[in-house]
Amino acid sequence: MRTTAPADAGKRLDHFLKEQFPEHSRSLLQEWVKTGHVRVEGGPAKSSLLLRGGERIEIEAAPRPPLRAVAEDLPLTVLYEDDAVVAIDKPAGMVVHAGAGVRAGTLVNALLHRFQHLSQTAGELRPGIVHRLDRYTSGVLLVARTDAAHHHLAAQFAGRRVEKTYLALVRGVVPRDSGRITTPIARDPARRVRMTSRLATGRAAYSEFRVLSRFARFTFLEVKIGTGRTHQIRVHLSSIGHPVVGDTLYGAPSKEPDMPLLGRYFLHAWRIRFESPSTLKPVAIEAPLPPELEAWMGRLLYNQIGDS
């Protein structure tokens, strides 16, 4: 039982609950409200309810069942396959594995349906997963089919022997033809969903970019990363004043003037090069730029020609 104070007046119910139960995610608390496990003055309520102060709130904790990976028949584009490794062209919008608020439609679910048996080194929730891509980043992603392949690939990633090359369209005109960004990356203490490179502490991170083409308001980059920190490319490019197009979390608007709504950010894992765990020979795999990014780039070129 909780009783709201006068200072809580005007707060949303789910925001109040998050303050009272900081150890739980907001999505879980909203689920409690939706399923009737939270009652305000004895009756059901909505997460968006604005409190007046003085309400009696009954909370019946209802933990979620443990997450587990379940096979789902979902579209899956395979770029490369052998006995040890699979390379997938992950579409933007697909989450790699289940987590807070996401239980279905993940890449892992699709992989289990297609391949049945994958490496268990990363646990039952993340079978085969050696590295990840952000939800709205598309492109090539490696998956280990066996535990031995997983350990082999993980050692390559840890030793920075995997070459990862991305394509990114950023806001503004980048003046230098190439550059390196080496600022460390840490969790943003003020906004936990973000990372930041503005703190004195953080994990070492290395990104190298090369300009492929420039437009009036944008620059198309090739970016190679030597480390794999959370949101690394997005954080690093934003830190030099050039956020990735569409990346609202790091400073870009959701829609650019005179351009169609993209609905994702313009970041694509284009190429990966690694040593095959089976043959010990180098393998390079490329994922073509997806149609929505090709179309957006085409519109950008059309606009530029029209303005010239």
C-alpha positions in Angstrom: 0.0 0.0 0.0 1.2 3.5 -0.9 -0.4 6.9 -0.2 0.5 9.7 -2.5 1.7 13.0 -1.1 0.6 16.5 -2.1 4.0 16.8 -3.9 2.9 13.9 -6.2 0.0 15.9 -7.6 0.2 16.1 -11.4 2.4 13.0 -11.7 1.4 10.1 -14.0 0.6 6.9 -12.1 3.4 5.0 -13.9 6.0 7.7 -13.1 5.0 7.6 -9.4 5.3 3.8 -9.4 8.8 4.0 -11.0 9.9 6.4 -8.2 8.5 3.9 -5.6 10.0 0.8 -7.3 13.2 2.0 -9.0 14.4 -1.6 -9.2 11.7 -2.5 -11.7 11.4 -1.3 -15.3 8.7 1.1 -16.3 7.3 -1.5 -18.8 6.9 -4.0 -16.0 5.1 -1.5 -13.8 2.8 -0.5 -16.7 2.1 -4.2 -17.2 1.1 -4.4 -13.5 -1.3 -1.5 -14.0 -2.8 -3.0 -17.2 -3.4 -6.4 -15.7 -5.1 -5.0 -12.6 -2.3 -5.6 -10.1 -2.3 -1.8 -9.2 -5.5 -0.3 -7.8 -6.1 3.3 -7.0 -8.7 4.0 -4.3 -9.8 0.4 -4.7 -10.4 0.4 -8.4 -8.5 -0.1 -11.6 -6.6 2.7 -13.3 -4.5 3.6 -16.3 -0.8 4.3 -16.4 -1.5 7.8 -17.7 -3.7 8.6 -14.7 -2.7 12.0 -13.3 -2.5 11.9 -9.5 -4.1 14.6 -7.3 -2.3 13.7 -4.1 -3.7 11.7 -1.2 -4.7 8.6 -3.2 -4.4 5.2 -1.7 -2.6 2.9 -4.1 -2.6 -0.9 -3.6 0.2 -2.8 -5.4 0.3 -6.5 -5.9 3.7 -7.4 -7.3 3.4 -9.8 -10.3 6.9 -10.8 -11.5 7.1 -11.7 -15.2 7.8 -15.4 -16.0 11.5 -16.0 -16.8 12.4 -15.1 -20.4 13.3 -17.8 -22.8 14.0 -18.0 -26.5 11.2 -19.6 -28.5 11.4 -20.5 -32.2 9.3 -18.3 -34.5 8.7 -18.6 -38.2 10.0 -15.1 -39.2 11.7 -13.9 -42.4 15.4 -14.3 -42.2 18.1 -13.3 -44.8 21.2 -15.5 -44.7 24.3 -14.0 -46.2 26.7 -16.8 -45.4 26.5 -20.2 -43.8 29.0 -23.0 -43.0 29.2 -25.7 -40.3 30.4 -23.2 -37.7 29.0 -19.8 -38.5 26.0 -18.1 -40.0 25.9 -14.5 -41.1 22.5 -12.8 -41.1 21.4 -9.5 -42.7 19.4 -8.1 -39.7 16.7 -5.6 -40.7 16.2 -2.4 -38.8 13.5 -2.7 -36.1 14.3 -6.3 -35.2 15.7 -6.8 -31.7 18.5 -9.4 -31.5 17.2 -11.2 -28.4 14.4 -11.0 -25.9 14.7 -8.5 -23.0 12.7 -5.9 -21.1 9.5 -5.3 -22.9 10.4 -7.6 -25.9 9.5 -11.3 -25.9 8.7 -12.1 -29.5 9.8 -11.2 -33.0 13.5 -11.3 -32.2 16.4 -12.4 -34.3 17.1 -15.3 -31.9 13.5 -16.5 -32.3 13.9 -16.6 -36.1 17.3 -18.3 -35.8 15.9 -21.1 -33.7 13.2 -21.8 -36.2 15.6 -21.8 -39.1 18.6 -23.7 -37.6 17.2 -25.4 -34.4 20.7 -25.9 -32.9 23.0 -23.0 -32.0 25.8 -22.4 -29.6 24.7 -22.3 -26.0 27.8 -20.5 -24.7 25.9 -17.2 -24.2 23.0 -18.9 -22.4 19.5 -20.1 -23.3 18.2 -16.5 -23.9 20.9 -15.7 -26.4 21.8 -18.9 -28.3 24.5 -18.3 -31.0 24.8 -14.6 -30.2 28.5 -13.4 -30.3 27.9 -9.7 -30.8 24.8 -7.5 -31.3 23.5 -4.6 -33.4 21.2 -1.9 -32.0 17.5 -2.4 -32.8 17.3 0.2 -35.5 20.7 -0.6 -37.0 20.6 -3.0 -40.0 23.3 -5.2 -41.5 25.5 -8.2 -41.1 25.6 -10.0 -37.8 27.6 -13.2 -37.0 26.0 -16.2 -35.3 27.9 -19.2 -33.8 26.4 -22.6 -34.6 28.7 -24.5 -32.1 30.2 -23.7 -28.7 33.7 -24.1 -30.2 32.9 -21.6 -33.0 31.5 -19.2 -30.4 34.7 -19.3 -28.3 36.8 -18.8 -31.5 34.8 -15.8 -32.6 34.6 -14.3 -29.1 38.4 -14.4 -28.9 38.7 -12.6 -32.2 36.3 -9.9 -31.0 38.1 -9.6 -27.7 41.5 -9.4 -29.5 40.1 -6.7 -31.9 40.8 -9.0 -34.9 37.3 -8.7 -36.4 37.0 -5.8 -38.9 33.6 -4.2 -38.7 32.7 -1.5 -41.3 29.5 0.6 -41.2 27.9 3.1 -43.5 26.4 6.1 -41.8 24.7 9.3 -43.0 25.2 12.1 -40.5 23.8 15.6 -40.2 26.0 18.5 -41.2 29.0 18.7 -43.5 32.1 16.9 -41.9 35.1 19.1 -42.9 37.8 16.5 -42.6 38.1 13.7 -45.2 38.9 11.2 -42.4 39.4 11.1 -38.6 39.6 9.1 -35.4 37.5 9.4 -32.3 38.9 7.8 -29.1 36.9 9.3 -26.3 35.8 6.7 -23.7 32.1 5.8 -23.4 30.0 5.4 -20.3 26.4 5.1 -19.3 24.8 8.6 -19.0 23.9 9.0 -15.3 21.2 11.6 -16.1 19.4 9.4 -18.7 20.1 5.7 -18.4 18.9 4.7 -21.9 21.8 6.8 -23.3 25.5 6.5 -23.4 27.9 9.4 -23.2 31.5 10.4 -24.1 31.4 13.5 -21.9 32.5 11.9 -18.6 36.1 11.7 -17.5 35.6 7.9 -16.9 34.3 5.2 -19.2 35.3 2.3 -21.3 37.9 2.7 -24.0 36.4 3.2 -27.5 37.9 3.6 -30.9 36.1 4.7 -34.1 37.6 5.7 -37.4 35.7 7.4 -40.2 36.2 8.3 -43.9 34.0 10.6 -45.9 32.4 8.9 -48.9 30.4 11.9 -50.2 29.1 15.2 -49.0 25.8 16.9 -49.5 24.5 20.4 -48.6 23.3 19.3 -45.1 24.6 15.8 -44.7 27.8 13.6 -45.0 27.9 10.0 -46.0 30.6 8.1 -44.0 32.3 4.8 -43.8 33.0 4.0 -40.2 35.3 1.3 -38.8 35.2 0.4 -35.1 38.0 -1.2 -33.1 35.8 -1.7 -30.0 32.2 -2.7 -29.6 30.8 -0.4 -27.0 27.0 0.1 -26.6 25.8 2.8 -29.2 29.5 3.5 -29.9 29.2 4.9 -33.5 26.1 6.9 -32.6 27.7 8.4 -29.5 31.0 9.1 -31.1 29.6 10.9 -34.2 27.2 12.9 -32.1 30.1 13.9 -29.8 31.8 15.7 -32.8 28.6 17.5 -33.7 27.4 15.1 -36.4 24.6 12.8 -35.1 23.4 10.0 -37.3 20.3 11.0 -39.4 17.2 9.9 -37.6 18.9 9.2 -34.3 16.7 11.2 -32.0 18.4 9.8 -28.9 21.6 11.5 -29.8 20.4 14.8 -31.1 18.9 14.3 -34.6 15.3 15.3 -35.4 12.8 12.6 -36.3 12.2 14.2 -39.7 14.5 16.2 -41.9 13.1 19.2 -43.9 12.1 18.3 -47.5 12.8 14.6 -46.9 10.5 11.7 -46.2 10.2 10.3 -42.7 12.9 7.6 -42.4 11.5 5.8 -39.3 14.9 4.5 -38.2 18.4 5.9 -38.1 20.8 5.8 -41.1 23.3 3.4 -39.8 24.1 0.1 -41.5 26.6 -2.7 -40.7 27.9 -3.1 -44.2 30.9 -5.4 -44.0 32.5 -7.8 -41.5 35.8 -9.6 -41.9 36.9 -12.4 -39.6 38.8 -15.7 -39.4 36.6 -18.8 -40.1 36.6 -21.1 -37.1 36.4 -24.0 -39.5 39.1 -23.2 -42.1 41.1 -20.6 -40.2 41.0 -18.6 -43.4 39.8 -15.0 -43.7 36.1 -14.5 -44.6 34.6 -11.1 -45.6 30.8 -10.7 -45.8 28.8 -7.7 -47.0 25.2 -6.7 -46.5 23.8 -4.4 -49.2 22.3 -1.1 -48.1 18.6 -1.8 -47.4 15.9 -0.5 -49.8 14.7 2.2 -47.4 18.1 3.7 -47.0 18.8 3.4 -50.8 15.5 5.2 -51.4 16.3 8.0 -48.9 19.7 8.5 -50.4 18.2 8.6 -53.9 15.7 11.3 -52.7 18.6 13.3 -51.2 20.5 13.1 -54.5 17.4 14.2 -56.4 16.9 17.2 -54.1 20.5 18.2 -54.5 20.3 18.1 -58.3 17.1 20.1 -58.2 18.8 22.8 -56.0 21.9 23.1 -58.2 
